[in-house]
Amino acid sequence: MSGILRLPCRMASSCASLPASLLRPAAYVGGSWIQSSTTFPVLDPATGRELVQVVDCGPKECREAVRAAAEAFRSWRDVSSKERSVLLRRWYDLMIQNKDDLARIITAENGKPTKEALGEIVYAAGFLEWFSEEARRIYGDVISVPMKDRRAVVLKQPVGVASIITPWNFPSAMITRKVGAALAAGCTVVVKPAEDTPLSALALAELAHQAGIPAGVYNVVPCSREKAPAVGEVLCTDPLVAKISFTGSTATGKILLRYAADSVKRVSMELGGHAPFIVFDSADVDRAAAGALASKFRNSGQTCVCTNRFLVQKGIHDAFVKKLSALMGKELRVGNGFDEGVTQGPLINERAVDKVEHHVKDAVSQGAHVVAGGKRCDVGKNFYEPTLLSNVSTQMLCAREETFGPLAPVIKFDTEEEAVAIANSANVGLAGYFYSQDPAQIWRVAEQLEVGMVGVNEGLLSSVECPFGGVKQSGLGREGSRYGIDEYLEVKYVCFGGL
């Protein structure tokens, strides 16, 4: 095909040695490392080679972890907020001291480039720092009532044992964002990390142990893909579990919600996204293209807030596509995450590559034009070239489904109303972005977009201080920020009479 920009690919190098002090292949339950008769392999997605065999927990081990968390909750809920704060801060300090080793673990099991992995560790540690501070800001309330002989107060108390089920794309940050809030509130947790990336969760357990987090407060039960449904069911149905926090697909989230409904457990869900990125004619096209590159290709497009659909107004469309294509050729390099200069690592597995390839072929078969990339990369089976498509319609799969990969489809639109309608047509609403220099338009569109988070003239919006979450089928509740700790607290009203 003419006009295709071929992006250079770097040959994968051998994985750097992993830190033995943090490489823990066992489950962490009740403050002890637990072995099992069965294990499963953790693979390097860049090379396909086995990194280590990890204990494969089943329902039995999971119930033991829940019991350990329930036992620990009896004392942890009464630990002073100051002491919880000190322990979380100590955990944070250890993460920062070990950030290079933790980043190597992420690159090995997840594939993201070392620079991105290091950025994730700093971001992940930030949640422990933030919630170490928020632990001391859990305030109740005093309510004025009309009866002279009564006084009314409101207490906030921890909900209890929380099941924490996390994805592979941010194997450290998705844990600390949940666990930091839970422990600050006085809850205990059982973490089930994704089967692709359990090593980060177990390394965090080692540092939690070193920080002095009491036995049973933080537990980790790794398991294989085959055992995940049974373990997930225990985590969502065990009567000792009071709260479920899950990040993952909308389909899996619905299954967990059905489990939780039987015993009416508290839930928070951060589910799938389908983020629109709108570029209006008034936008600064250079800033828009730079923001698009950052929003789309971080972690090779494997984030829930990555742009999935670019909507570009006709007056600026051609200039935007040209600039984004040029930036992709200049800034993006595909290869092993341990190699210097690489910005695009592998996708997590071959199924992820198959989905990107399917979306590209579907779009091209319906008339889309490949501007850049468009094929698998010869670095390895889990690599796909960063791809830019133009002449995309709303009927194509890439415009209707979350790709979760390095594919940037561009849809041309005429009016603001049309763009907002296309953006809001999805049944999910996690993040949305748009570029404009018209103040009135900025307010209109920011208010009209049906998403939980909006980036205005900004392609990266995650911050520990700000609430993270979506609307529609993108989930329930918020994480991070001062709102995140509320997900792990019950509100209790106490009335004092006869005064």
Solvent accessible surface area in square Angstrom, and as a share of the most:
residue,aa,sasa,rsa
1,M,162,0.73
2,S,114,0.73
3,G,68,0.65
4,I,28,0.14
5,L,62,0.31
6,R,124,0.45
7,L,6,0.03
8,P,66,0.41
9,C,39,0.23
10,R,99,0.36
11,M,139,0.62
12,A,36,0.28
13,S,45,0.29
14,S,99,0.64
15,C,14,0.08
16,A,43,0.33
17,S,97,0.62
18,L,33,0.16
19,P,13,0.08
20,A,91,0.71
21,S,76,0.49
22,L,3,0.01
23,L,43,0.21
24,R,83,0.30
25,P,50,0.31
26,A,3,0.02
27,A,0,0.00
28,Y,7,0.02
29,V,16,0.09
30,G,29,0.28
31,G,18,0.17
32,S,56,0.36
33,W,59,0.21
34,I,57,0.29
35,Q,128,0.57
36,S,33,0.21
37,S,117,0.75
38,T,61,0.36
39,T,68,0.40
40,F,14,0.06
41,P,64,0.40
42,V,2,0.01
43,L,90,0.45
44,D,2,0.01
45,P,8,0.05
46,A,9,0.07
47,T,62,0.36
48,G,33,0.31
49,R,113,0.41
50,E,84,0.38
51,L,28,0.14
52,V,30,0.17
53,Q,74,0.33
54,V,0,0.00
55,V,3,0.01
56,D,11,0.06
57,C,0,0.00
58,G,6,0.06
59,P,44,0.27
60,K,135,0.57
61,E,33,0.15
62,C,0,0.00
63,R,108,0.39
64,E,56,0.25
65,A,0,0.00
66,V,0,0.00
67,R,130,0.47
68,A,22,0.17
69,A,0,0.00
70,A,22,0.17
71,E,104,0.47
72,A,11,0.08
73,F,26,0.11
74,R,157,0.57
75,S,75,0.48
76,W,2,0.01
77,R,118,0.43
78,D,114,0.59
79,V,32,0.18
80,S,63,0.41
81,S,43,0.28
82,K,117,0.49
83,E,90,0.40
84,R,18,0.06
85,S,15,0.09
86,V,66,0.38
87,L,14,0.07
88,L,0,0.00
89,R,100,0.37
90,R,110,0.40
91,W,0,0.00
92,Y,35,0.13
93,D,47,0.24
94,L,28,0.14
95,M,0,0.00
96,I,52,0.26
97,Q,135,0.60
98,N,36,0.18
99,K,67,0.28
100,D,82,0.42
101,D,33,0.17
102,L,3,0.01
103,A,1,0.01
104,R,73,0.27
105,I,0,0.00
106,I,0,0.00
107,T,3,0.02
108,A,0,0.00
109,E,1,0.00
110,N,1,0.01
111,G,1,0.01
112,K,5,0.02
113,P,6,0.04
114,T,54,0.32
115,K,176,0.74
116,E,48,0.21
117,A,0,0.00
118,L,57,0.28
119,G,40,0.39
120,E,6,0.03
121,I,0,0.00
122,V,75,0.43
123,Y,48,0.18
124,A,0,0.00
125,A,0,0.00
126,G,11,0.11
127,F,2,0.01
128,L,0,0.00
129,E,51,0.23
130,W,49,0.17
131,F,0,0.00
132,S,3,0.02
133,E,69,0.31
134,E,13,0.06
135,A,1,0.00
136,R,132,0.48
137,R,114,0.41
138,I,43,0.22
139,Y,151,0.58
140,G,44,0.42
141,D,84,0.44
142,V,114,0.66
143,I,80,0.40
144,S,112,0.72
145,V,43,0.25
146,P,120,0.75
147,M,77,0.34
148,K,192,0.81
149,D,62,0.32
150,R,100,0.37
151,R,130,0.47
152,A,1,0.01
153,V,34,0.19
154,V,22,0.13
155,L,74,0.37
156,K,75,0.32
157,Q,69,0.31
158,P,28,0.18
159,V,20,0.11
160,G,4,0.04
161,V,4,0.02
162,A,0,0.00
163,S,0,0.00
164,I,0,0.00
165,I,11,0.05
166,T,7,0.04
167,P,20,0.13
168,W,49,0.17
169,N,8,0.04
170,F,20,0.08
171,P,2,0.02
172,S,1,0.01
173,A,0,0.00
174,M,8,0.04
175,I,1,0.00
176,T,0,0.00
177,R,3,0.01
178,K,1,0.00
179,V,0,0.00
180,G,0,0.00
181,A,1,0.01
182,A,0,0.00
183,L,0,0.00
184,A,0,0.00
185,A,2,0.01
186,G,0,0.00
187,C,0,0.00
188,T,0,0.00
189,V,0,0.00
190,V,0,0.00
191,V,0,0.00
192,K,14,0.06
193,P,3,0.02
194,A,9,0.07
195,E,31,0.14
196,D,31,0.16
197,T,2,0.01
198,P,1,0.00
199,L,2,0.01
200,S,3,0.02
201,A,0,0.00
202,L,0,0.00
203,A,0,0.00
204,L,0,0.00
205,A,0,0.00
206,E,13,0.06
207,L,1,0.00
208,A,1,0.01
209,H,95,0.42
210,Q,92,0.41
211,A,1,0.00
212,G,39,0.37
213,I,10,0.05
214,P,57,0.36
215,A,64,0.49
216,G,2,0.02
217,V,1,0.00
218,Y,2,0.01
219,N,0,0.00
220,V,0,0.00
221,V,0,0.00
222,P,0,0.00
223,C,0,0.00
224,S,8,0.05
225,R,106,0.39
226,E,143,0.64
227,K,63,0.27
228,A,21,0.16
229,P,94,0.59
230,A,42,0.33
231,V,0,0.00
232,G,6,0.06
233,E,75,0.34
234,V,10,0.06
235,L,0,0.00
236,C,0,0.00
237,T,51,0.30
238,D,18,0.09
239,P,123,0.77
240,L,84,0.42
241,V,3,0.02
242,A,32,0.25
243,K,0,0.00
244,I,0,0.00
245,S,0,0.00
246,F,11,0.04
247,T,8,0.04
248,G,23,0.22
249,S,58,0.38
250,T,24,0.14
251,A,70,0.54
252,T,54,0.32
253,G,0,0.00
254,K,80,0.34
255,I,83,0.42
256,L,10,0.05
257,L,55,0.27
258,R,159,0.58
259,Y,63,0.24
260,A,4,0.03
261,A,65,0.50
262,D,130,0.67
263,S,56,0.36
264,V,132,0.76
265,K,21,0.09
266,R,78,0.28
267,V,31,0.18
268,S,4,0.02
269,M,4,0.02
270,E,5,0.02
271,L,8,0.04
272,G,11,0.11
273,G,2,0.02
274,H,13,0.06
275,A,2,0.01
276,P,3,0.02
277,F,0,0.00
278,I,0,0.00
279,V,0,0.00
280,F,1,0.00
281,D,67,0.34
282,S,46,0.30
283,A,10,0.07
284,D,53,0.27
285,V,27,0.16
286,D,85,0.44
287,R,135,0.49
288,A,0,0.00
289,A,1,0.00
290,A,53,0.41
291,G,8,0.08
292,A,0,0.00
293,L,25,0.12
294,A,36,0.28
295,S,4,0.02
296,K,1,0.00
297,F,4,0.02
298,R,65,0.24
299,N,3,0.02
300,S,3,0.02
301,G,1,0.01
302,Q,1,0.01
303,T,3,0.02
304,C,16,0.09
305,V,8,0.04
306,C,10,0.06
307,T,0,0.00
308,N,5,0.03
309,R,5,0.02
310,F,1,0.00
311,L,0,0.00
312,V,0,0.00
313,Q,27,0.12
314,K,119,0.51
315,G,64,0.61
316,I,17,0.09
317,H,15,0.06
318,D,105,0.55
319,A,46,0.35
320,F,0,0.00
321,V,15,0.09
322,K,156,0.66
323,K,73,0.31
324,L,1,0.00
325,S,15,0.10
326,A,64,0.50
327,L,44,0.22
328,M,0,0.00
329,G,19,0.18
330,K,146,0.62
331,E,76,0.34
332,L,8,0.04
333,R,73,0.27
334,V,1,0.01
335,G,0,0.00
336,N,2,0.01
337,G,2,0.02
338,F,40,0.17
339,D,22,0.12
340,E,155,0.70
341,G,52,0.50
342,V,11,0.06
343,T,48,0.28
344,Q,6,0.03
345,G,4,0.04
346,P,2,0.01
347,L,1,0.01
348,I,11,0.06
349,N,28,0.14
350,E,73,0.33
351,R,136,0.50
352,A,19,0.15
353,V,0,0.00
354,D,66,0.34
355,K,82,0.35
356,V,0,0.00
357,E,41,0.18
358,H,106,0.47
359,H,1,0.00
360,V,6,0.03
361,K,126,0.54
362,D,30,0.16
363,A,0,0.00
364,V,49,0.28
365,S,92,0.60
366,Q,88,0.39
367,G,32,0.31
368,A,7,0.05
369,H,108,0.48
370,V,12,0.07
371,V,30,0.17
372,A,0,0.00
373,G,1,0.01
374,G,22,0.21
375,K,89,0.38
376,R,76,0.28
377,C,6,0.04
378,D,122,0.63
379,V,14,0.08
380,G,25,0.24
381,K,125,0.53
382,N,9,0.04
383,F,1,0.00
384,Y,7,0.03
385,E,5,0.02
386,P,1,0.00
387,T,0,0.00
388,L,0,0.00
389,L,0,0.00
390,S,13,0.08
391,N,86,0.44
392,V,9,0.05
393,S,45,0.29
394,T,51,0.29
395,Q,122,0.54
396,M,3,0.01
397,L,26,0.13
398,C,0,0.00
399,A,9,0.07
400,R,132,0.48
401,E,69,0.31
402,E,43,0.19
403,T,4,0.02
404,F,50,0.21
405,G,0,0.00
406,P,2,0.01
407,L,1,0.01
408,A,0,0.00
409,P,2,0.01
410,V,0,0.00
411,I,8,0.04
412,K,108,0.46
413,F,2,0.01
414,D,71,0.37
415,T,67,0.39
416,E,23,0.10
417,E,126,0.56
418,E,63,0.28
419,A,0,0.00
420,V,14,0.08
421,A,62,0.48
422,I,28,0.14
423,A,7,0.06
424,N,31,0.16
425,S,88,0.57
426,A,17,0.13
427,N,93,0.48
428,V,23,0.13
429,G,3,0.02
430,L,1,0.01
431,A,1,0.01
432,G,0,0.00
433,Y,3,0.01
434,F,0,0.00
435,Y,7,0.03
436,S,0,0.00
437,Q,116,0.52
438,D,54,0.28
439,P,99,0.62
440,A,57,0.44
441,Q,18,0.08
442,I,39,0.20
443,W,175,0.61
444,R,102,0.37
445,V,0,0.00
446,A,29,0.23
447,E,133,0.59
448,Q,85,0.38
449,L,10,0.05
450,E,77,0.35
451,V,23,0.13
452,G,27,0.26
453,M,20,0.09
454,V,49,0.28
455,G,3,0.03
456,V,52,0.30
457,N,35,0.18
458,E,85,0.38
459,G,2,0.02
460,L,83,0.41
461,L,38,0.19
462,S,39,0.25
463,S,40,0.26
464,V,20,0.12
465,E,91,0.41
466,C,65,0.39
467,P,54,0.34
468,F,13,0.06
469,G,2,0.02
470,G,4,0.04
471,V,51,0.29
472,K,84,0.36
473,Q,67,0.30
474,S,0,0.00
475,G,6,0.06
476,L,88,0.44
477,G,28,0.27
478,R,63,0.23
479,E,14,0.06
480,G,1,0.01
481,S,2,0.01
482,R,151,0.55
483,Y,99,0.38
484,G,1,0.01
485,I,10,0.05
486,D,61,0.32
487,E,28,0.13
488,Y,5,0.02
489,L,9,0.05
490,E,76,0.34
491,V,104,0.60
492,K,96,0.41
493,Y,135,0.51
494,V,40,0.23
495,C,61,0.37
496,F,100,0.42
497,G,49,0.47
498,G,74,0.71
499,L,121,0.60
